Amino acid sequence: MRLVVIGAFVAFLIGLLGTRSYITLATRRGWAQFIREDGPTSHHSKRGTPQMGGLVIIGGSLAGYAAAHLLTWTPPTVSGLLVLFLMVGVGFVGFLDDWTKIRRERSLGLRSWEKLIGQTVVAVVFAVLASRFARDGVTPASYNISFVRDTAVDLAHFGPLIGVVLFVVWANLMIAGASNGVNLTDGLDGLAAGASAMVFGAYSLIAIWQYNQSCRQDPSAQCYEVRDPLDLAVVAACVMGVCFGFLWWNASPARLFMGDTGSLGLGAALAGLAIMTRTELLLVILGGLFVIQTTAVMLQVSYFKLTKRSNGGVGKRLFRMTPIHHHFELLGWEQITITIRFWIICGLCVATGLGIFYAEWLIVS
């Protein structure tokens, strides 16, 4: 367990101290935030706030993971490295988006299809590699759709080749959904960082529990077939730690924004952890806040298009503005009030997910 504690502590320190240094650098270089003109007017005061703070989040996660293994002289695992690769790869796509905004001095970065291609390339590489590197017959990822562990739904049922294709598609859907869910949530000071810290904390607990109940250590009916649960706990703890450190500077009034570099990278890491820990569908509950944000945007767009066709080209909206936290801003709620209440919702989702995970183990045992 020293790995988990060391990784989380080092990552927290980097998130806390490194963010302060990055704010100075970003301010000097002019890496500033540009605000969309159609958004709430209260956000106009944020113009000029340094962004791309996700570089600190990703860097702190990597440093915490490296320090934990170096200080304990423990080799890294394929599972941990793959999740970090996914985080860095998708985060790099977000970095290109943020850098485009800065260079062009506008609130719009890469086109949607450009971001999608970048995310897809990284996700495909991750999915293909995750289905390799078997140890004792267990690969980092499984072709079975999972909830709190693998279910009977096997994507390889129709053959190995089709199984690979279906798994790559499934992994892409998960990674795109999670990364964009966190990205949509990142619209208020501290909202995405605080919510992400909670969910990553939950995954650290899940992976530690799986390590203690691993089939390699104690084969039984309720054991978990996860290749490297302890190292996945280290990754989750490192990201949780750096998010808490980053939150010190990102909480209202934010002195730095994580940008797409951070939000896309965090979402991708969540998807990677869900796939590796065999808790893919449980992520929908643990990350319920991100699901709510994504669903609201989908409903808004769908309703607008449907009413536009049947209303003489004039579309109607379900909400005043999406992502949905902006809807409550336009209703007159204070930003800090929205953030805290959304954190409460996230906490309830995390508690529910952890409860379901533990309850399943009790039922099986």
N, C-alpha and C positions, 0 to 999 in steps of 0.2 A: 504493500500500500504506500510505501515511501515514494514510489514513482508518481502516484496520483497527487500526493501532497506537494512534492517538490515542483512538479509541473505546474500545478495551479498557482502556487506561491510566486514562482518566477514570472509566469505569464501576467499575474496581477500587478507585480511591481513594474513590469514593462508597460502594461496598460496605463498605470498611474503616472509613472515618471516619464516614460517615453512619449506619451501623448502631449505632455507639457512642452517637451523639446520640439515635437513635430509642429505644434501650434505656432511656435516662434518661426520655424523654417517656412511653413506654409504661408504665414502672414508676410514674411519678407519676400517670398517668391510670387506672391499674388495669386495663390491657388484658392480662389474665392468662390463662394456659392452664388449662383444666379437663380433668382426666384421667378417662377411662372407668374405672368401678369394676371391670369384668370383665377388665381388662388385667393385665399383669404387675405385681406389687406393687412392683417396683423403680422403676416410673414414678411412684409416688405422691409421691416426693420432688420431682418436676418441677412439681407443682401451684404455681401462682402465677408461673411463668416467663412473661415478656412474650411475646406472640405478634403475629401480623399483620406479621411481618418481611418478608413478600412485598411490602409497600409500598416498602421500600428496594430490593428486587430490581427491581421494575418501574420505579420512579423512577430508579434508577441506570442501567438499560438505556436509558431514554429520554434521560437527560441525556448519557450517553456518545455516543449516536447523534447528538444535536443538536450537541454540542461538536465531534465529528469533522467534520461538514458545515460548521459555522460557521468553524472554524479553517482549513479548507482552501478555504472559499468554494465548496463543491461542492453543487449542489442534491440533495435527497433523491430517491429513486425510488419509483414506485408499489409495487414489490415489497417494498421495505424497510418502507414505511409500512403496508402491509397486514399484514405479519407482526406489527408492533408493535401495530396495531389489534387483532389477534386476541389477542395477549398481554394487552393492557389490558382488553379486553372480557370474556374468560373469567376473568381475574384479578379483575375487579370482581364477578363472580358469587361467586368464592371469598371476596372481602371481605365481601359480604353474609352469607355463611355464617359467617365468623369473627365478625362483629359481632353476629349473632344469638346465638352462643354466649356472648359477653361480656355482652350485655344480659340474657340469661335465666339466666346463671350455671350453665351446664350444658355437657356435652361434645357435645351434639347441636345442630346448627345448622339450616339449611334442610332441608326434606324432599327426598327424592331427586327427586321429580318437579319440584320448584321449581328445583333446580339443573340438571336436564336441560333444562327449558324455556329457562332463561337461556343455557346453553351452545349450544343449538340456534339461538336467535335470532342470536347473535353469529356462529356458524359459517355460517349461511345467508347473512348479509350478506357475510361474508368470501368465500365461495365464488362468489357472484354477481359481486362486484367483481373477483375474481381472474381471472375468465374474460373480462374486458373489458380496455381500455387496451392494445390491440395496438401494438407498435412493430416495424417491419420484418417484420410478419406474425407476431410472437411475442407471446403474451399472458403475463402473470405465471404463470398456471397452465395446465395442459394437460388436455384431456379424455381423454388416453391414460393408462392405468395405467402407472406407472413402477417400475423397479427401480433400476438405476444410471443409467438414462436412459429415455426413453419407450419402451414396448413397443408391439407391434402391437395390443394390446387397446384399442380406441377406444370410449369410452362414447357418442360421437356417431354411431356406426355406424347406429343406428336413426332418426336424424333429429336436427336441432338442438334441438328442444324436449325430446325424451326425453333427449338428451345432457346438457342443463342439469340436468334433474331427477336423473339418475343421478350426475352429478358432485357435486351438492349433497349427495346421500345419502352418497356415498363420502367427501367431505370431512368431513361430520358424524361418520361412523364413525371416521375417523382422528383427528379432534380430540378426540372423546369418549374414545377409547381411550388416546391419549397423555396427555391431561390427567389422567385417572383413574389411569393407570399411575404417573405421578409422584406423584400424591396418595397412593396406597397405599404407595409407597416411603418417604414422609415420615413415618417412625414412630420413628426412632432419631436421636440427635444427629449431625448432619453427613451422614447417609446420602444424602438426596435432593440436597442442595446439591453434594456432592462428585461424585456420579454425573452430575448435570446438567452440571456444569462440563466433565466429560470429553466428553459427547456434543455439547455446543455447541462445544467446541474442535474436534471432528471435523468438524462442519458448517462451521466457519470454514475449515478446510483444504480441504474439498471445494469450497466456493464459490470460494476463491482459485484452485484448480486449474481449475475450470470457466471462470473469467475469463481465465486464461492460454491456455485452449484453446477460447475462444469462437468460434462460427461467424461472428460479426460481425467478428472480428479476423483469423481464419485459417480460412477455410472448407476443411474436409477431411472425410474419412470418419469420423474419430474426434472431431470437434468437438462441442460441447455447445450445444443450443438452449435456453438459459436467458436470460430477458430481462435481468435485472440481477444477475449473479452477484457482482460486487464489493460491491454494497450489501448483499446477503444475507450476505456474509462479515463486513461491518461489524456487522450486527445480531447474528450469532452470536457474534462476538468480544466485543461489549458485554455480552451476557448471560453469557458465560463469565467475563469479568472481574469483573462484579458478584457472581457466585456465589462466586468465589474470595475476594473481600473479605468477603462475608457469612459464608463458612465459618470465618473467623478467630474469629467470635463464636458460631457455631452448632456448632462442633466440641465434642466431649465435654470437660467438662460444658457443655452449651449454655446460653448466657445469653439466648438469643432463639430463637423458633421462627418459621418462615416462614408457617405456617398454610396454609389453602386458598388464600389470596390469592396466595401464592408458588407452591405446587405446581401448582395448576390453570393459572396463567399460564405457568409454565415448560413444562408439557406441551403447552399450546396452541401456544406458540412453536415447539416442536420439530416439531409436526405442520405448522405453516405453512411452516417451512423445508424440510421433506421435500417438500411439495407444490410449492413454488416452485423447488426445485433439481432436480425430477424424480427424486427418490430415495425415493419413497413406501414401497415394500416393503423398501428397504434400512434404513429406520428400525427395522424389526422386529429386525434384527441389531444395529445400532448401539445401540439402546435395549433390548437383550436383558434387562437386569436388570429393567426396568419390565415387560416381557412376562412374565417369570418370576413377578413379584409378582402381576400380574393373573390369570395362569393358575392360580396356587395358590388364589386366592380363588374363582375360578369352579369349580374342582374341589371345593373344600371345600363350597361352597353346594350344588352339584349332588349330590354324594355324600350330604350330610346329608338332602336332600329325598327322594332315592331310597330310602335306608335307612329313613327315617321312614315311608314308605308301606308298606314290606314288613316292618316290625319293630314293629307295634303302636303307631305314633305316636311311637316313640323313635328319633330319628336318631343316626347315628354320624358321627364326624369322621375325615377322613384325617390331618389335622394337629392338634396340640394347640390351635393358634390361628392365625388369619390376620389381616393379612398375614403372610407366612411368616417374616419376621424375628422375630416374636413367638414362633413355634414354637421357634426355637432358643434364645430367652431362657428359655422354660419348660423347656428341656432342660438349662439351667444355664450356657449360654454367656454370657460377659460382653458387654455392649453394644458396647464398643469393638472386641472381637474380631469380632463379627458385622459391624459397619460396615466394618472394614478388609477382611474377606474378601469382602463384597459389592462393595466398591470394586474388588477384584481381578477379580471376575467381570465387572463393568462394563468395566474396562480391557481385558479379553480380548475382550469383545463389540465394543468400539470398534475395537480393533486388527484383528479379523476383518473388520468392516465396511469399514474403510479399505483393507484388503488386497484385498477383493473388488472395491471400486470401482477401485482402481489396476490390478488384474489384468485387468479388463474392458477398460480403455483400452489395455493392452499387446496384448491379443488383437485388438482392432479395428484397431490401428495396424499 
